[in-house]
Amino acid sequence: MDCAEEVKLLKRALAKYISNENQLNFNLIDEKLTVDVDEVTEAELMTVIAKTGMKAVPWTTHVLKADKADAFWAHHGRVWMAILSAVSLLMGYVVHGLDHGFVYALMGPETTALALPLNAMVFYVVAILAGGWFIFPKAWYSLRHLRPDMNLLMTIAVIGAVLIGKWFEAGAVAFLFSVAVLLESWSVGRARQAIRALLVLAPSTARIIKGNDFEDVPIENVEVGAIALVRPGEKIPLDGKILKGSTHINQAPITGESMPVSKKENDEVYASTINGEGAIEMRITKLSQDTTLARIIKQVENAQENRAASEQWVEVFARYYTPIMMLLAIAIVVIPPLVFGASWSRWFYEGLVILVIACPCALVISTPVSIVAGLSTAARFGVLIKGGAYLELPSKLRAIAFDKTGTLTKGKPDVQQVIPLNDHSEQDLLQVAAALEMNSEHPIARAICARAKIFPPLASEKFQSLKGKGAEGYVNGKLYWIGSHRLLHEKLNEEEANAACDEAASLEAAGQTVVIMGRDDHACGLVGIADTVREQSKAAMQMLKQAGVEKLLMLTGDNEGTAKVIAAQVGVDEFKSELLPEDKIAQIKFMLEQYKMVAMVGDGVNDAPAMALSSLGIAMGAIGSDAAIETADIALMTDDLTKIPWLIHLSKRTLRIIKENIVFAVGLKAVFLVLAIMGIATLWMAIAADMGASLLVIFNGLRLLRVRV
């Protein structure tokens, strides 16, 4: 299964058993069909598919290895038959030319079977049968079901050419069409290899420590919890955590970034990444089928189920185009002889030319090959796109909303200042604050706990999270609360609240996030926390503006003062501060009303609702986050914001190439249609032009594999 025509053929064949197309998922990359239905048995499905001229076998991850003979024939049979067709066609032409003259054999009048040298006819017949070996069975299926496709068009053209004595052209049509189909298969295979190349990145075995010895174990047999030794220069076998040692890891196979990343004990490492100068012992945390690399490959393979709008348009166009062209061919054959008394033989020939021109080979391959190449290139550089539909969207974006913490900033804030109030000490303040925040995973909470480690820990009781405001709980039998300005004004009277706000103002003016802690009816103190803006944030905003994005908005739950400072540093157009999660959703709704095409960029977890509402959800730093890979439409495996303008560039280039391919394929057919109506075009000229068009759109689409960051 290599092309859209074969997908269409299978859909028609299975329509009797499966009425809802959504129950069928076609994966050209893995040559896999997934059927979500219980009423039809596997054997029945395989029988139906066999009637189309294709063969189906039950899917396993090693299906190609398990059936090497069939795999060899499926992948190489077309090549050998095309070679046989070419050799036979050439031999037939030579024999024919020696007998009648080479110009006569190529361009002479019709030659009946009786007038043709027997050995030349044998060669021509072999050329026709070899060229149509994989085409004629599908044509017969289409004819029996009265559903014309390109296989039927070519078969009619070949038979028609034989009937009027155009033996060389009949053989040329069969041969050149087989080459066109072969090229289509090759182009999908080329993109298929780009994805499967990721599979060989991971080593096949892991060096597992067993007592005082080592054992090389196939990665599919390694269990979670096993301890592996990775020596300098070797690849990490599976996802895991470092137990002993430190090193630098080249994470390019996952992120596309070759700059080594420092790793120490308790840091996570990922399958297929390359160990640097240090030997490390690591605990395996994921099975081979669950590693980050495996999930990336799975997502890219499944991405074809989310087809691009251009792919859907081409499919609909081809659905009507083929029968219309068949009707036009009939009209060309019938009208000139009946109305103008023209030669039936001549216009029958021109009708055959129309059938060849009608072949939608170049058109149907023009979009899928470009989409698959674009998805493969993005994955190679650490940008995981869920499907062709999402590859097209970045080029249309007019506005982008960014979460602040962990997206525009590094998400690793530090405590900058501690200001005790009302006779409390810094130690009291940090100990109680850490007791309240110890169960939180929020970056601000982690910063407070890290600073408080120098003091003996305290425990909290009856802890309660106050959504969007903070938290409260009992420490040493007293009720404390900690949180934002919003909580401050709820807990204290106006005079106390204003006094605390005045103290916080200077910290906020310096770009610090202020956490306020209190007890009973007074504030205990303030903690000023600052995050660092990512090095690429400002450059990324400038590049996005140059790419044509009209509006860049920062969304944050932080206070206005801090938000204003960060917004100025990164260069966004506008910011919205002190937002609750539902407020972010409201902002996305408002932006959608204004700009229609809006992306939301965040961590893929806390921002999942806003991402789901936006036109395009983009998750940052997804290398260690399964949730981000699952929830976002596009996941950036690193924290490099400049990948977003690069993604827009890739999207625009992909769309441009798709449009070029469609215009060229349709335009060339229009030219030859006019030539055929004028009686100038010949069969071999038409099929050569169609093959040339297929070649050009294929290589034009595959140029996307050479795109660099």
Buried (B, 14 or more C-beta within 10 A) or exposed (E): BBBBBBBBBBBBBBEEBBEEEEBBBBBBBBBBBEBEEEEBEEEEBEEBBEEBBBEBEEEEEEBBEEBEEBBEEBBEEBBEBBBBBBBBBBBBBBBBBEBBEEEEBBEBEEBEEEEBBEEBBBBBBBBBBBBBBBBBBBBBBBBEBEBBBBBBBBBBBBBBBBEBBBBBBBBBBBBBBBBBBBBBBBBBBBBBEBBBEBEEBBBEBBBBBEEEEEEEBEBEEBEEEBBBBBEEEBBBBBBBBBBEBBBBBBBBBBBBBEEBBEBEEEBBBBBBBBBBEBBBBBBBBBBBEBBBBBBBBBBBBBBBBBBBEBBEEBBEBBEEBBEEBBEBBEEBBBEBBEEEEBEEEBBBBBBBBBBBBBBBBBBBBBBBBBBBBBBBBBBBBBBBBBBBBBBBBBBBBBBBBBBBBBBBBBBEBEBBBBBBBEEBEBBBBBBBBBBBBBEBEBBBBBBBBBBBEEEEEBEBEEBEBBEBBBBBBBBEEEEBBBBBBBBBBEBBEEEBBEBBBEBBEBBBEBBBBBBBBBBEEBBBBBBBBBBEBBEBBBBBBBBBBEBEBBBBBBBBBBBBBBBBBBBEBBBBBEBBBBBEBEBBBBBBEEBBEEBEBBBBBBBBBBBBBBBBBBBBBBBBBBBBBBBBBBBBBBBBBBBBBBBBBBBBBBBBBBBEBBBBBBEBBBEBBEEBBEBBBEBEBBBBBBBBBBBBBBBBBBEBBBEBBEBEB
